[in-house]
Amino acid sequence: MATEATFTVPSDQFPLGTVFNQLPDVTVELERIIPARDVVIPYFWVRGTEVDDIESVFTEHPGTKGIRLVDSVEDEYLLRVEWALDYDDVLTVLAKTEVPLIEAIGTNHKWTFEIRGDDQSDIAEFQQRCRELDIPTTLTELHALTPVETGTEAALTDTQQEALVLAYEHGYFESPREVTLEVLGEELGISQQAVGSRIRGGIKHILGSTLSAVEYRF
C-alpha cells in the first residue's frame, strides 16, 4: 500500500541551511522533485527577505558546488543549485532509493520533508540508508495514502491546507484583514514567512486546479 511519511532534519544538517546563518527568518522551499538515479532537480525558492545579493548569503558547503539566482519577485527568489553528488544528504538518499519527494521546506528551526513510497518498505529503506550515513532524520508522521475527494484537495499539501483553513477561519482574507501572519504563525508554531509561503502556495494550487478545469469559449 502506498505510504506517505514526514521527516524532519535539523536546519544545519542540509546543504542549503547555510542561508539561515545570515537570514534566520526566511523560508526555503524546494521545487517539487521526482528523483531519478543520481539526478535531483536543482531549483528552490527563498522567501521572506529582500537583499541585494541573495547568492552571497549562502556560505560554502561541501554538499553544493554552486548557487546562482534565476529570478526574483519582490521578497521571493528562485535559485538554482549544483549539488555535489558525492556528498550524502536527504536528497541523494531519495535519489538512490527512487523515493519521490512531495514537499521540502526549511526554516531556521528545521527542514521538513514529505515523501511517498509504493509501500512501507520503501520508507523503511530510506530510513535505513539515512541511519547508515548518520543523517539525523526524525519521523514525525506515517500514514497510508488515502483517496481525495476533489482535484483541489489533491493539489494541496497538508501544511498548505492547514494554513489556509486557519487563515480563513481567523479572517485573514477579509477586508480589512482580521488577523496577521504573525498571529497565524504563532498558532502554527512557525514563522510568519513560512505561513505566508504556505498560503501563497495553496492559493496557487487552488487557482491552477480550478482554472485548468474551466472550458473557455470564444
Secondary structure, DSSP 8 states (H G I E B T S, - for coil): --EEEEEEEEGGGSGGGGGGGT-TT-EEEE--B--BTTB---EEEEES---S-SGGGS---TTEEEEEEEEEETTEEEEEEEE-TTS-SHHHHHHHHT--EEEEEE-SSEEEEEEEESSHHHHHHHHHHHHHTT---EEEEEEE----SSHHHHHS-HHHHHHHHHHHHTTTTSSS-SS-HHHHHHHHTS-HHHHHHHHHHHHHHHHHHHHHT-----
